[in-house]
Amino acid sequence: MRTALAVKSKSQIARPLRVLVPLIQEDLARGRHAAEDAGMPYFRAAGEKLIEAKSHYSEAEIARGEFNQWATMHFGLAKPTLNRYIRYAKDVANEVDTAVTASTMTEYARITSPSYNRPSKWHEPVRLAVNKLNIERLTQERTNRETEARLTRELGFRLIDIGFKVLVTKMHPDHNEGRDDGMARLNRVRKLLRDAL
């Protein structure tokens, strides 16, 4: 016995899109938040409502991708995901074995889309490039750069402190050459240099 799709036929009036949008959003949310196998009825219901929504578009509009744009805007669905929900609803209605036996959408996608798990052509060059990387060498180079930066900073602080001590002996107000404004300037410059490191 075949299960009829719960969508309106072309001869019947489909529900307005403004009515379908929140219903589809609710189905998708329930499907995503349910346990894996418990979400399938919601994904089927979303697929059925997407089929109903698609009936609002002409063949020319569908060919131009207007339905896909509408679905992406309202549900954040990429074209492959959108098509998967629609195909799943149709397959369940037609009692296609793959749809009836699939317990999750991921499993359904693996069964029905041979390319679902196949890596893209660009994966192989990336894999080869990653294999050529010498991770230990890169880690050592990073450690060397961090060590060099730390040593340079420490040396910079020493130079600032040594120069400060030499100039304090000449610029401190207790010494002959010293004035209050000169010492304040020296402290300000020392702070600026230390902050710059």
Order of alpha helices (4+ residues) and beta strands (2+ residues): alpha-alpha-alpha-alpha-alpha-alpha-alpha-alpha-alpha-alpha
